[in-house]
């Protein structure tokens, strides 16, 4: 069945996951948000500070349920077609704040990460730009059924990487980020708007989201 009705703009949650107010990841999240808005997306820019939650504790969950902060993040995720995480790197891995939020939100049923598209970006004063943390972040998200975009963006020497207007000081990096964001939105639109592509996301040759290997924690 076809329709001529326009489905409306893509809805994207852009989440700066660092708690520090002056975080370069917050600045990167803001830049990505502006790029997506200019591309026509309906963007929900958020900070992890909006979603306060304790360390995951099974006993606390059994006694009090999922905390309000995790439920609020769940609600924001459910309203979007895709999400972007601007995530710092702590000791060559994912930040504990981000992992804890994923652990709490994944306890909700139906858990909201399944089949959502995600773009991972990072900013760091290091020469690798937080990229190692993004590789670690892919693991729990893909385990939960998130369609993590293959290309990631990491801004090295991020303390020197932003101009006063919020753009990147390196024109080549600015263009690469723009190309990454644009290509990600095109993929999300294709997968969420066109029926013929639904349930056709291939992680590996011959593997679909309906295959047993990808159902570990999706439900």
ABEGO torsion letter per residue (X at the ends): XBBABBAEBBBBBBBBABABAABAAAAAAAAAAAAAAAAGBBBBBBBAAABBBBBBBAAAAAAAEBBAAAAAAAAAAAABABBBBBBBBBGGBBBAAAAAAAAAAAABOBBAABGBBBBBBBBBABAAGGAAAAAAAAAAAAAAGBBBBABBBBBBGAAAABBAAGBBABAAAAAAAAAAAAAAAAAAAAAAABAAABGABBABBGBBAABAAAAAAAX
